[in-house]
Amino acid sequence: GIITKIMVRPRPGHAALAHLVIRHHETQIAPSTEKMDFAGDAFPIDWEEYYESYQPPYELKLVGWNEDDTYPHTFTVYVAVLPRKAIVAYAVVDAIKGVLGMLSPKRIFTGSS
């Protein structure tokens, strides 16, 4: 399938002491830059993604670590995976919308009289 969206939710109280990376086949896919990681304190980290995965194992590995020596911390992670057919259908609809948008005139109102 194709990963289309990833949402990472640090729990309140992390104080950026807990860290997370997402790997597929031991390759870091999120954040997309090696040596970087997710950290934060309650603010959601969401983004649109396009990552194809057709080779087993069909698993992601979440690697987390905690620099807080007093409290444990966790992340909640959501991943949207769609089949290739769904992506192609969405691309066709998006292209049609783009063509129709070019055909319909847009009016710009400046607000001056």
Secondary structure, DSSP 8 states (H G I E B T S, - for coil): -EEEEEEEEE-TT-TT-EEEEEEETTEEEESSSTT--B--SS--EEEEEEEE--SS----EEEEEE--SSS---EEEEEEEE-HHHHHHHHHHHHHHHHHHHHS---------
